Amino acid sequence: MTPFDFRLPTRIVFGAGRIDELGELTKSLAASRVLVVSDPGVVSAGHTQRGVDALHAAGLQTCVFEGFAENPNTNHVADGVAIAQQFKPNCIIGLGGGSSMDCAKGINFIYSCGGRMQDYWGVGKATSPLLPMIAVPTTAGTGSETQSFALISDAETHVKMACGDKRAAFRIALLDPSLTTTQPSRVTALTGFDALAHAVETAVTKVRTPLSQAFSREAWRHLAPNFLRTISEPDNLEARGEMQLGACLAGLAIENSMLGAAHALANPLTAEYGVTHGDAVALMLPHVVRHNGADPEVEPQYHDLVLATAFDRNTPDQRAGADGLALFLADAAAQAGLATRLQDQGVDFSRLPELAADATKQWTGTFNPVAMSTDDFRRLYEQAY
Ligand SMILES: [Fe+2]
């Protein structure tokens, strides 16, 4: 029996066109002054304005902060806090991809509790309640909308800090798949694969529970058949909705079971070589699945995932277990145009031991179902090379 303590702090509102309800939803949190955190790409796509229009229609005052980029760092968050200190919001909305949602959480930690981002690295470090927050994801990827973690990079060391506190969970996640159709195809591929990786990694972690596994399996069931479909048919709103729902469910799985070795291997590639997270995960996940799947205790967990989509012809062969899953993932990554060989990413072979040492230090790796040594990490980098 696996004990657990499950709560769902986030109301989830799903449906095409529901961005127009953002004003009323925000008002339901007794908000009057709203800081909208949106990266410049989302602002130029017009999504931010649509959200702001809905907020104004409900009589709310707004201020938009867009001074950050992919993988927000401590300097970006500090800039957002300075804006918040002038504007004095009583609600924060993260409208955009994972970067916007993470940046919103980071700003909220410091605006509400003081100090600097490093003070919140770890779990449960908030010192007072945070402002209520709403997530409006415009990608289907990180699942940040249903997690209480903010991933913020240290601007000096480039270390990705996972800052988690139950009080940093969004009060509402507004999932409107029509916001995801304007993404460039590469963003769809990068973020979609990340969501797939979340479903796969969470399904087997050491700390998984029956509930987290239900979220992993259901996330996989929505994501696996639709990942390539959203790339070949970008305007297919049904498929976009499936991906957005799958990414959100995978976020719930992460919240309840953490991640594993593929993310531990991916993070140093991003920090040291600037490999985009989706590419880094695509490079490493198939090798991790094979490595973990060799353990007879873990193999059935992967098989369980494969069986969840056994009747869909776009998903792995149900007879092939972990190997079939690894093949499916590698093939999907290649078809989506994601990175397939580490040597193409400017990574020097002689530096793999150094990267492996970094991977060993990643907190996320401690949840992998199979204990990982520095040698194991090095071998997996070599396999991916
Ligand atoms: Fe990820």
Boltz pocket constraint, residues with backbone or C-beta under 6 A from the ligand:
constraints:
  - pocket:
      binder: B
      contacts: [[A, 142], [A, 194], [A, 197], [A, 198], [A, 263], [A, 277], [A, 281]]
      max_distance: 6.0
